[in-house]
Amino acid sequence: MSKLIVANFKMNGTKSSITQWFNDFSMEKNISNEVIVALPALFLFDFADNNISVAAQNVSSHSSGAYTSQISAEMLKDCGINYSIIGHSESREFLKETDEDIFNKYNQLIKYSIKPIICIGEPLKIREDNLLQSFISSQLKQFEDTDNELIIAYEPIWAIGSGLIPTVEDINEVSELIRGLCKNVKILYGGSVNEENASNLLNNSNIDGVLVGGASLDPKEFANIAQSC
């Protein structure tokens, strides 16, 4: 069964380096999984017609108006973008995005037939205090009644960039919680995914794909991840 492999470049790259990345990645063979690359907003239009799907890293919760620096879902659609990450932990932390903001972003994307990739995940203290289930349930509460297929990226905040990976049991616990709350869902795992651990993650039947951060910047390593299942 095909898996969904998503690269999140975050605030990295230039037009020339990203062009080189796509050239190098296109040389890799035997990738049967679906690949999506989330680029900085400035480069979305340049690469939207690539033979690899391109995603935005965020979107405004508003349709239009006096929201300087923000990008609407209509603008993304006009550029040919069919996916967008929302709710990433860095946006929640640095941009102070709330669960309500993220649900409004979701509705904007759905209005323009753009598939949201909804990030959720807990800080270490929540897990240590045995509040994991209530925390994840709160993040997903507004999505419980939707009939649309959801793409949920579970990224435990304490694992992002740390090199730490939850145990299979930890990941399965959250996956089962998500599937119990949402009707129609694909679950991605994110947080320190690399070519060494990708195979174990992708061969977990509870995981439908991965969201890859830093390791995605190397086209060879990202290709190895995409070939891991």
C-alpha positions in Angstrom: 0.0 0.0 0.0 1.4 3.4 -1.0 2.5 5.7 1.8 2.5 9.5 1.8 6.0 11.1 2.2 6.0 14.8 2.9 9.0 17.0 3.0 8.9 20.2 5.0 11.7 22.6 4.0 10.7 25.1 6.7 12.6 28.4 6.1 15.3 26.9 4.1 16.5 27.1 0.4 16.8 29.5 -2.5 15.4 29.3 -5.9 18.6 27.9 -7.3 19.1 25.4 -4.5 15.5 24.2 -4.6 15.8 23.8 -8.4 18.9 21.7 -7.8 17.0 19.6 -5.2 14.2 18.8 -7.6 16.8 17.9 -10.3 18.7 15.6 -8.0 15.6 14.0 -6.6 14.2 13.3 -10.0 17.2 11.2 -10.7 16.3 8.8 -8.0 14.4 5.6 -9.0 12.0 3.1 -7.5 9.9 5.6 -5.6 6.4 4.3 -5.6 5.1 6.2 -2.6 3.3 9.6 -3.1 5.7 12.5 -2.4 4.8 16.1 -1.5 7.3 18.9 -0.9 6.2 21.9 1.3 8.2 24.9 0.2 8.6 28.5 1.6 5.8 30.6 0.2 8.0 32.7 -2.0 8.8 29.7 -4.2 5.4 28.0 -4.5 4.6 29.6 -7.9 8.0 28.7 -9.3 7.6 25.0 -8.6 3.9 24.3 -8.6 4.0 22.8 -12.1 6.7 20.3 -11.1 5.9 16.6 -11.5 6.1 16.3 -7.7 3.3 17.8 -5.7 4.1 21.0 -3.9 2.5 22.1 -0.6 2.3 25.4 1.3 3.6 25.5 4.8 0.7 27.6 6.1 -2.3 29.7 5.1 -4.3 32.5 6.5 -7.4 31.8 8.5 -9.1 34.8 6.6 -10.4 34.8 3.0 -9.0 38.3 2.2 -8.6 41.8 3.6 -6.2 43.9 5.7 -3.9 41.1 6.8 -0.5 42.2 5.7 2.0 39.4 4.9 -0.6 36.7 5.0 -1.5 34.4 2.1 -5.1 33.2 1.4 -6.3 29.8 0.3 -7.6 31.4 -2.9 -4.1 32.7 -3.7 -2.6 29.2 -3.1 -5.2 27.6 -5.4 -4.5 30.3 -8.0 -0.8 29.2 -7.9 -1.8 25.6 -8.5 -1.2 24.4 -4.9 -3.3 21.4 -3.7 -1.9 20.8 -0.2 -1.0 23.0 2.8 0.4 22.2 6.2 -1.5 23.8 9.1 -1.1 23.7 12.8 2.7 23.0 12.8 4.1 23.3 16.3 6.4 26.1 15.3 3.4 28.1 14.0 1.5 27.3 17.2 4.4 28.5 19.3 5.9 31.4 17.4 2.8 32.7 15.7 0.5 31.9 18.7 -1.9 30.0 16.6 -4.8 28.5 18.5 -6.9 25.4 17.8 -9.7 27.7 16.6 -7.3 29.5 14.2 -6.2 26.1 12.8 -9.8 25.0 12.3 -10.5 28.3 10.4 -7.5 27.6 8.2 -8.8 24.1 7.6 -12.2 25.6 6.4 -10.5 28.1 4.1 -8.5 25.3 2.5 -11.5 23.0 2.1 -13.4 25.9 0.5 -10.8 25.9 -2.3 -10.3 22.1 -2.5 -6.8 22.2 -1.0 -6.0 19.3 1.2 -4.9 20.3 4.7 -2.1 18.4 6.5 -3.0 19.1 10.1 -0.2 18.9 12.6 -0.8 17.9 16.2 1.5 16.8 19.0 2.3 17.2 22.7 5.2 18.8 24.6 7.1 16.5 26.9 5.5 17.8 30.1 2.0 16.9 28.8 3.2 13.3 28.3 5.0 13.2 31.7 1.9 14.5 33.4 -0.3 11.8 31.8 -2.3 14.4 30.0 -1.6 13.0 26.5 -5.1 11.8 25.6 -6.9 14.9 26.7 -4.4 17.2 25.0 -4.6 15.4 21.6 -8.4 15.1 21.9 -8.6 18.9 22.5 -6.5 19.5 19.3 -8.8 17.3 17.2 -12.1 18.2 18.8 -13.3 20.5 16.0 -12.4 17.9 13.3 -14.4 15.0 14.8 -17.6 15.5 12.8 -16.2 16.1 9.4 -16.8 13.5 6.7 -13.8 14.8 4.6 -10.7 12.6 4.5 -8.3 14.1 7.1 -4.5 14.0 6.9 -3.2 14.2 10.5 0.5 14.6 11.1 1.4 13.5 14.6 4.5 15.3 15.7 5.4 15.0 19.4 7.0 18.4 20.0 9.7 16.9 22.2 10.9 14.7 19.3 11.2 17.5 16.6 14.8 18.0 15.8 15.9 16.2 19.0 16.8 12.8 17.4 14.4 11.2 19.8 11.6 8.9 18.5 8.6 7.6 20.5 8.4 3.9 20.9 6.1 1.9 18.6 3.7 1.5 21.5 3.7 5.3 22.0 3.0 5.9 18.3 0.3 3.2 18.2 -1.4 4.7 21.3 -1.8 8.1 19.6 -2.7 6.6 16.2 -5.5 4.6 17.8 -6.7 7.7 19.7 -6.8 9.7 16.5 -8.7 6.9 14.6 -11.1 6.7 17.5 -11.8 10.5 17.3 -11.9 11.0 13.5 -13.9 9.1 10.9 -11.8 9.1 7.8 -8.1 9.7 8.5 -4.6 9.2 7.2 -1.9 9.5 9.9 1.6 10.7 9.3 4.4 10.6 11.8 6.8 13.5 12.1 9.6 14.3 14.4 13.3 13.5 13.7 12.4 11.2 10.8 15.6 10.2 8.9 16.8 7.4 6.6 17.9 5.3 9.6 14.5 5.1 11.3 12.1 5.6 8.3 11.8 2.0 7.5 10.6 1.0 11.0 8.1 3.9 11.0 6.7 3.3 7.5 6.3 -0.4 8.1 4.1 0.3 11.1 0.6 -0.5 9.8 -0.9 2.3 12.0 1.2 4.9 10.0 0.2 6.1 6.5 3.3 8.1 5.9 5.8 10.5 7.4 6.4 14.3 7.6 10.1 14.9 7.2 11.9 18.1 8.4 15.6 18.6 8.3 16.4 15.3 6.6 14.3 16.3 3.6 16.8 19.0 2.6 19.1 16.4 1.3 17.5 14.9 -1.9 19.4 11.7 -1.6 18.4 11.1 2.0 14.8 12.1 1.3 14.7 9.7 -1.6 16.0 6.9 0.7 13.2 7.7 3.1 10.7 7.7 0.3 12.0 4.2 -0.8 11.9 2.8 2.8 8.5 1.1 2.6 
